[in-house]
Amino acid sequence: MLNKLPIEILHKIFYILDPKPFQHSPDHHFHYPSATLLPLAQVDHYLRNAIGPLLYSYISLVREYEMETQRSGLYERAYQRWNNIRYAKKFIKELEIPNTMPLSDLEDIKNQIESLTILDGNKYNIDTDEPLELNHLAIVLPNEVINVKNLKRLDLLIDSSTLNTLSSLQSFTSCQIQELNITTRNFPLLSKSHSFQKFLYSFQSSLKKLSYRYTQQRLPTSISFSYDDGDDDQISNNYEFTSVLNELQLTHLSIDLYFLSSRIFESVRTFISPGRNSFKKPLNFTIREPSLAGLLTTEELNRITEFCSNLSTYQIEKIIFAFGIQTEIPYHTSLSILQNLIKFSKNISSSNTSAQRQDPFEYLKQVGTHMIWSIIDDSLFMESSRTKDHPLLSYETNAHYSPSFRTLENFKVIKDDEVNKPIQLIRENSEIDYEFWSQENLSTILQKFSRYTRSSLWD
């Protein structure tokens, strides 16, 4: 009976049985196949074709559940799973594989894959000359150049051991990348590398979203940071990171507070801002702090302001604080941060006597707070992931991705017309920040599986 119904009617029936596969979720996020709909795919060929895109568009050959941390035998498990889902291959759009899997195994579906995540290290089994043609790729920075085409988004974990092989960044410079998410620990040295500068400049006209994540894993003492690949990888001691940002056409910039509150940007000089009639690029700026102990300090606020001031070609229209907590008073923390920022921004003009420097919050229209991490919850999740009896399967609880994690709270900035200074915040709405969760998921999983390959990042 069902195999005689139009696909549109079947989808309505499927939605009644299980609406979750039809609901919006973060891009490139781990998906569980619907236990309700899965048996229907086994009935006949017609139903399988109708339900296949809902069940098999995302396939992980590495994980059976989101919090899984498998230490060994990844390729054997992946090979077995790959053989067990032959009937589903034509529906796959997003695929997660171990780095030992030969890319030639993807030959029969290479034209349909839109997103590929490669886990478990930076040495890849490239046994084909054919380029990878993808919209999205998530990997640890390769130790050699790979052939990639048409890439729009790149999620990259840069291990400390690969800082002397940044020439592999050339793998991506021919692409028109629009979103770049980088997770690393040694950002100061990375940002001063000529290879990395050229890498960013290659996306000068295409890059819209840029994110820098700090990984807290300890750097190995055995790593040598010498650059021996010629002039391209020499270190520039007078390099100004914001000068590169000002050349880009960004609409979204995200960076960890650690990079701003440390002395990485201490030598950055003040840039002369364009005139008020000059065109400035609108920018949404997100600051992340996974372990916020209290209010932002005056030094931290000063460094945030200095950094924003040096983004001289941008007008910052929205600032979001994404943070984690060590206590159980999250909402008080959120409001305190907002009040802290607004009070501080009011005093910028009175304390700023330089005619060369404008108020970095002159164009600010909206601020947001987003409680993401909880040290208590995260420790319980990690402990549970090591337990074989009843592990927590996922961060996901409805739409919030953890029982206590909040949605993004947005506040409109009301200004005094005479002095153009913020005087009041009005709560506008709350929303799920799918873009953030997509970045967070891939950064986390790249780090998690890199640790089991004896990568120097985790030594």
C-alpha positions as CSV (number, residue, x, y, z in Angstrom):
1,M,0.0,0.0,0.0
2,L,2.7,2.5,1.0
3,N,4.7,1.8,-2.1
4,K,1.9,3.2,-4.2
5,L,1.8,6.6,-2.5
6,P,3.5,9.7,-3.9
7,I,6.8,10.7,-2.2
8,E,5.2,13.9,-0.9
9,I,2.5,11.9,0.9
10,L,5.1,9.5,2.3
11,H,7.1,12.3,3.7
12,K,4.1,13.6,5.6
13,I,3.5,10.1,7.0
14,F,7.2,9.9,7.9
15,Y,7.0,13.3,9.7
16,I,4.1,12.1,11.8
17,L,6.0,9.0,12.8
18,D,9.2,10.9,13.6
19,P,9.5,14.6,13.0
20,K,13.2,14.9,14.0
21,P,14.8,14.0,10.6
22,F,12.8,17.0,9.1
23,Q,13.9,19.5,11.8
24,H,16.7,22.0,11.3
25,S,20.1,21.1,13.0
26,P,23.6,22.4,12.8
27,D,25.5,21.8,9.6
28,H,27.9,18.8,9.7
29,H,26.6,17.6,13.1
30,F,26.5,14.0,14.2
31,H,23.1,12.4,13.3
32,Y,21.5,9.3,14.7
33,P,19.4,7.4,12.1
34,S,15.7,7.3,13.1
35,A,14.9,4.1,14.9
36,T,11.3,4.6,13.9
37,L,11.9,5.0,10.2
38,L,14.8,2.7,9.8
39,P,12.7,-0.5,9.6
40,L,10.6,1.0,6.8
41,A,13.8,1.3,4.6
42,Q,14.1,-2.5,4.7
43,V,10.6,-3.1,3.3
44,D,11.2,-2.6,-0.4
45,H,13.2,-0.5,-3.0
46,Y,10.5,2.2,-3.3
47,L,10.3,3.0,0.4
48,R,14.1,2.9,0.7
49,N,14.4,5.5,-2.0
50,A,11.8,7.6,-0.3
51,I,13.3,7.4,3.1
52,G,16.9,7.1,2.2
53,P,17.8,10.8,2.1
54,L,16.4,11.2,5.6
55,L,18.3,8.3,7.0
56,Y,21.6,8.1,5.2
57,S,22.6,11.6,4.0
58,Y,25.0,11.7,7.0
59,I,27.1,8.6,7.7
60,S,29.9,8.1,10.2
61,L,32.3,5.2,9.7
62,V,34.1,6.1,12.9
63,R,31.5,6.7,15.6
64,E,28.3,4.8,16.5
65,Y,27.3,7.6,18.9
66,E,28.3,11.2,19.3
67,M,30.4,10.9,22.5
68,E,32.3,7.8,21.4
69,T,36.1,7.8,21.8
70,Q,37.5,4.7,20.0
71,R,41.2,4.2,20.6
72,S,42.0,1.4,18.1
73,G,40.8,-0.6,15.2
74,L,39.2,2.4,13.5
75,Y,39.9,1.2,9.9
76,E,38.7,-2.3,10.6
77,R,35.4,-1.0,12.0
78,A,35.1,1.5,9.2
79,Y,35.7,-1.1,6.5
80,Q,33.0,-3.4,8.0
81,R,30.5,-0.5,8.2
82,W,31.3,0.6,4.7
83,N,30.5,-2.9,3.4
84,N,27.3,-3.1,5.5
85,I,25.7,0.0,4.0
86,R,26.3,-0.6,0.3
87,Y,22.6,-0.1,-0.4
88,A,22.7,3.3,1.3
89,K,25.7,4.8,-0.5
90,K,23.8,6.6,-3.2
91,F,22.1,8.8,-0.5
92,I,25.3,9.9,1.3
93,K,26.0,13.6,1.3
94,E,28.2,13.9,4.4
95,L,30.7,11.3,5.4
96,E,33.1,10.8,8.4
97,I,36.0,8.4,7.9
98,P,39.3,7.5,9.5
99,N,42.5,8.8,8.0
100,T,43.6,5.3,7.1
101,M,40.8,4.7,4.7
102,P,41.9,4.9,1.1
103,L,40.3,7.7,-0.8
104,S,39.9,5.5,-3.7
105,D,37.2,3.7,-1.7
106,L,35.1,6.7,-2.3
107,E,35.4,6.6,-6.0
108,D,31.9,5.5,-6.7
109,I,30.3,8.3,-4.7
110,K,32.9,11.1,-5.1
111,N,30.5,13.2,-7.2
112,Q,27.8,13.3,-4.6
113,I,29.8,13.9,-1.4
114,E,29.4,17.5,-0.2
115,S,31.1,17.2,3.2
116,L,34.0,15.0,4.4
117,T,35.5,14.7,7.9
118,I,38.7,12.8,8.3
119,L,39.6,11.8,11.8
120,D,42.6,10.2,13.6
121,G,45.7,12.1,12.5
122,N,47.2,14.1,9.7
123,K,48.7,11.3,7.5
124,Y,46.1,10.4,4.8
125,N,45.8,7.4,2.6
126,I,45.8,9.3,-0.7
127,D,45.9,6.5,-3.3
128,T,44.3,8.4,-6.2
129,D,45.3,11.4,-8.4
130,E,41.8,12.6,-8.7
131,P,41.1,15.8,-6.7
132,L,38.6,15.9,-3.8
133,E,35.7,18.0,-5.0
134,L,33.8,19.1,-1.9
135,N,31.9,22.0,-0.4
136,H,33.3,21.2,3.1
137,L,36.3,19.5,4.6
138,A,37.3,19.0,8.3
139,I,40.8,17.6,8.9
140,V,44.0,17.9,10.8
141,L,46.4,19.9,8.7
142,P,48.0,17.4,6.3
143,N,51.7,16.7,6.5
144,E,51.8,17.0,2.7
145,V,49.9,18.8,-0.1
146,I,46.6,17.2,-1.1
147,N,44.5,17.9,-4.2
148,V,41.2,19.7,-3.2
149,K,38.8,21.6,-5.5
150,N,35.7,23.8,-5.0
151,L,36.0,24.0,-1.2
152,K,33.7,26.6,0.4
153,R,34.3,25.7,4.1
154,L,37.4,24.4,5.9
155,D,37.6,23.2,9.5
156,L,41.2,22.8,10.3
157,L,43.1,21.5,13.4
158,I,46.7,22.7,13.3
159,D,48.9,20.4,15.4
160,S,52.0,21.9,16.9
161,S,54.1,19.3,15.1
162,T,52.9,20.6,11.7
163,L,54.0,24.2,12.3
164,N,57.2,23.4,10.4
165,T,55.2,21.9,7.4
166,L,52.8,24.8,6.7
167,S,53.5,24.4,3.0
168,S,50.6,22.0,2.9
169,L,48.3,25.0,3.3
170,Q,48.8,25.4,-0.4
171,S,46.4,22.5,-0.8
172,F,43.5,25.0,-0.3
173,T,44.7,28.3,-1.7
174,S,43.2,27.6,-5.2
175,C,39.7,27.3,-3.6
176,Q,37.3,30.2,-3.0
177,I,36.8,29.4,0.7
178,Q,34.0,31.4,2.4
179,E,34.3,30.0,5.9
180,L,37.5,29.1,7.8
181,N,37.6,27.6,11.3
182,I,41.0,27.0,12.8
183,T,41.7,25.3,16.1
184,T,45.3,25.5,17.4
185,R,47.3,26.2,20.6
186,N,50.3,28.1,19.3
187,F,48.4,30.9,17.6
188,P,51.1,33.5,18.1
189,L,53.7,31.6,16.0
190,L,51.1,30.5,13.5
191,S,49.9,34.0,12.9
192,K,53.4,35.3,12.2
193,S,54.2,32.6,9.7
194,H,54.6,33.9,6.1
195,S,52.9,30.8,4.8
196,F,49.9,31.4,7.0
197,Q,49.7,35.1,6.0
198,K,49.8,34.1,2.3
199,F,47.2,31.4,3.0
200,L,44.8,34.0,4.5
201,Y,45.5,36.6,1.8
202,S,44.6,34.0,-0.9
203,F,40.9,34.3,0.3
204,Q,40.9,38.1,0.4
205,S,37.8,38.4,-1.7
206,S,35.9,35.2,-0.8
207,L,36.3,34.7,3.0
208,K,33.3,35.8,5.0
209,K,33.5,33.9,8.2
210,L,36.7,33.3,10.2
211,S,37.1,31.6,13.6
212,Y,40.1,31.0,15.8
213,R,39.7,28.4,18.6
214,Y,42.2,27.8,21.3
215,T,43.0,24.2,22.4
216,Q,44.1,23.9,26.0
217,Q,46.2,20.7,25.4
218,R,49.8,21.0,26.6
219,L,52.4,21.7,24.0
220,P,55.1,19.1,23.8
221,T,58.6,20.1,24.9
222,S,60.2,18.2,22.0
223,I,58.7,20.3,19.3
224,S,61.1,22.4,17.2
225,F,59.6,25.6,15.7
226,S,62.3,26.1,13.1
227,Y,61.2,27.0,9.7
228,D,63.4,25.4,7.0
229,D,61.2,25.6,3.9
230,G,62.6,28.8,2.6
231,D,61.5,32.4,3.0
232,D,57.8,31.5,2.8
233,D,57.9,30.0,6.3
234,Q,60.1,32.5,8.1
235,I,58.8,34.3,11.1
236,S,58.0,38.0,10.9
237,N,58.5,39.6,14.3
238,N,56.8,42.9,13.4
239,Y,53.8,41.2,11.8
240,E,50.4,42.8,12.8
241,F,47.6,40.2,12.7
242,T,44.9,42.8,12.4
243,S,46.4,44.2,9.2
244,V,45.5,40.9,7.5
245,L,42.0,41.0,8.9
246,N,41.5,44.5,7.6
247,E,42.3,43.3,4.1
248,L,39.7,40.6,4.2
249,Q,35.9,41.0,3.5
250,L,34.7,39.4,6.7
251,T,31.1,39.5,8.0
252,H,31.7,37.2,11.0
253,L,34.8,37.0,13.2
254,S,35.2,34.7,16.2
255,I,38.2,34.5,18.5
256,D,38.9,33.1,22.0
257,L,39.4,35.6,24.8
258,Y,42.6,33.8,25.6
259,F,44.2,35.2,22.4
260,L,43.0,38.7,23.2
261,S,43.7,38.8,27.0
262,S,47.3,37.4,26.6
263,R,50.1,39.5,25.2
264,I,49.8,38.3,21.7
265,F,48.6,41.6,20.4
266,E,50.6,43.8,22.8
267,S,52.8,45.2,20.0
268,V,49.9,46.0,17.7
269,R,50.0,49.7,16.7
270,T,46.8,51.8,16.5
271,F,45.5,52.1,13.0
272,I,44.2,55.3,11.6
273,S,40.5,54.7,11.0
274,P,38.9,55.8,7.8
275,G,36.8,58.9,7.8
276,R,33.2,58.8,8.9
277,N,32.1,59.0,5.3
278,S,34.3,56.1,4.2
279,F,32.7,52.7,3.7
280,K,33.2,50.3,6.5
281,K,32.3,46.6,6.3
282,P,29.6,45.5,8.8
283,L,31.0,42.8,11.2
284,N,29.6,40.4,13.8
285,F,32.2,39.7,16.4
286,T,32.1,36.7,18.8
287,I,34.4,36.4,21.8
288,R,34.6,33.0,23.5
289,E,35.7,32.1,27.0
290,P,35.1,28.4,28.0
291,S,35.9,28.9,31.7
292,L,34.6,32.3,32.9
293,A,35.2,32.7,36.6
294,G,33.5,36.1,37.0
295,L,33.3,39.5,35.4
296,L,35.7,40.5,32.7
297,T,38.6,42.4,34.1
298,T,39.5,45.9,33.1
299,E,42.7,44.6,31.4
300,E,40.6,42.1,29.4
301,L,38.1,44.9,28.4
302,N,41.0,47.1,27.4
303,R,42.5,44.5,25.2
304,I,39.1,43.7,23.6
305,T,38.7,47.4,22.9
306,E,42.2,47.8,21.5
307,F,41.7,44.8,19.2
308,C,38.3,46.2,18.0
309,S,39.9,49.6,17.5
310,N,42.5,48.2,15.1
311,L,39.8,46.6,12.9
312,S,39.8,49.9,11.2
313,T,38.0,48.8,8.0
314,Y,35.1,47.3,9.9
315,Q,32.1,48.6,11.8
316,I,31.2,46.2,14.6
317,E,27.4,46.0,14.7
318,K,27.1,43.0,17.0
319,I,29.2,41.5,19.8
320,I,28.5,38.0,21.2
321,F,30.0,36.6,24.4
322,A,30.0,32.8,24.2
323,F,31.2,31.5,27.6
324,G,31.4,28.6,30.0
325,I,30.8,28.7,33.7
326,Q,32.5,27.3,36.8
327,T,29.5,28.1,39.1
328,E,25.7,27.6,39.0
329,I,24.7,31.2,38.5
330,P,24.7,31.5,34.7
331,Y,22.1,34.2,34.2
332,H,23.7,36.5,36.8
333,T,27.0,36.0,34.9
334,S,25.3,36.9,31.6
335,L,23.8,40.1,32.8
336,S,26.9,41.1,34.6
337,I,29.0,40.7,31.4
338,L,26.5,42.9,29.5
339,Q,26.5,45.6,32.1
340,N,30.2,45.4,32.3
341,L,30.6,45.9,28.6
342,I,28.1,48.7,28.3
343,K,29.5,50.6,31.3
344,F,33.0,50.3,29.9
345,S,32.0,51.4,26.4
346,K,30.4,54.6,27.8
347,N,33.8,55.7,29.1
348,I,35.8,55.1,25.9
349,S,35.4,58.5,24.4
350,S,36.2,60.4,27.6
351,S,39.4,58.4,28.2
352,N,40.3,58.3,24.5
353,T,42.0,61.6,23.5
354,S,43.7,60.4,20.4
355,A,42.3,62.0,17.3
356,Q,43.5,59.0,15.3
357,R,41.3,56.6,17.1
358,Q,37.5,56.3,16.9
359,D,35.2,54.5,19.2
360,P,35.2,50.9,18.2
361,F,31.6,50.5,19.4
362,E,30.3,53.5,17.5
363,Y,28.2,51.3,15.2
364,L,27.1,48.7,17.8
365,K,23.5,47.8,17.4
366,Q,23.2,44.4,19.3
367,V,24.9,42.4,21.9
368,G,24.4,38.8,22.8
369,T,25.3,36.3,25.6
370,H,25.6,32.6,25.0
371,M,26.3,30.2,27.8
372,I,27.9,27.2,26.1
373,W,30.1,25.2,28.4
374,S,29.8,23.9,31.9
375,I,32.9,22.5,33.6
376,I,30.7,20.2,35.8
377,D,28.6,18.9,32.8
378,D,31.6,18.5,30.6
379,S,33.5,16.4,33.2
380,L,30.4,14.2,33.7
381,F,30.1,13.7,29.9
382,M,33.8,12.8,29.5
383,E,33.6,10.4,32.5
384,S,30.4,8.8,31.0
385,S,32.1,8.4,27.6
386,R,34.7,6.1,29.2
387,T,32.0,4.0,30.8
388,K,30.9,0.9,28.9
389,D,27.7,0.3,30.9
390,H,25.4,3.3,30.2
391,P,27.3,6.0,28.4
392,L,25.6,9.3,27.6
393,L,25.1,9.1,23.9
394,S,25.0,12.7,23.0
395,Y,25.3,16.3,24.1
396,E,22.0,16.8,22.3
397,T,18.9,17.4,24.4
398,N,16.1,18.7,22.2
399,A,17.5,21.8,20.6
400,H,20.0,22.8,23.4
401,Y,22.7,20.2,23.0
402,S,23.1,19.7,26.8
403,P,20.6,19.8,29.7
404,S,21.9,23.1,31.0
405,F,23.2,24.9,27.9
406,R,21.4,28.1,27.0
407,T,20.3,29.5,23.7
408,L,21.8,32.8,22.4
409,E,20.2,35.8,24.1
410,N,20.1,38.9,22.0
411,F,19.8,42.5,23.3
412,K,19.2,45.6,21.3
413,V,21.5,48.5,22.2
414,I,19.7,51.8,22.8
415,K,22.0,54.9,22.4
416,D,21.9,58.5,23.5
417,D,21.3,60.5,20.3
418,E,23.4,63.4,21.3
419,V,26.6,61.5,22.2
420,N,25.9,58.2,20.3
421,K,26.7,56.2,23.5
422,P,24.9,53.0,24.7
423,I,22.7,53.8,27.6
424,Q,20.3,50.8,27.7
425,L,19.8,47.2,26.7
426,I,16.5,45.8,25.6
427,R,16.1,42.0,25.3
428,E,14.9,41.2,21.8
429,N,14.8,37.4,21.5
430,S,16.6,34.1,22.0
431,E,17.7,31.7,19.3
432,I,19.7,28.5,18.7
433,D,23.0,29.5,17.2
434,Y,23.3,26.6,14.7
435,E,26.4,28.1,13.2
436,F,28.2,28.1,16.5
437,W,27.2,24.5,17.2
438,S,28.5,23.4,13.8
439,Q,31.9,24.9,14.5
440,E,32.0,23.6,18.1
441,N,31.1,20.0,17.0
442,L,33.9,19.8,14.4
443,S,36.5,21.4,16.6
444,T,35.7,19.1,19.4
445,I,35.7,15.9,17.4
446,L,39.0,16.8,15.5
447,Q,40.7,17.3,18.9
448,K,39.2,14.2,20.5
449,F,40.3,11.7,17.9
450,S,43.7,13.3,17.3
451,R,44.8,12.4,20.8
452,Y,44.7,8.7,20.0
453,T,47.2,8.9,17.2
454,R,50.2,9.8,19.3
455,S,49.9,13.3,17.9
456,S,52.3,15.7,19.5
457,L,49.4,18.0,20.4
458,W,48.5,15.5,23.1
459,D,51.9,14.3,24.3
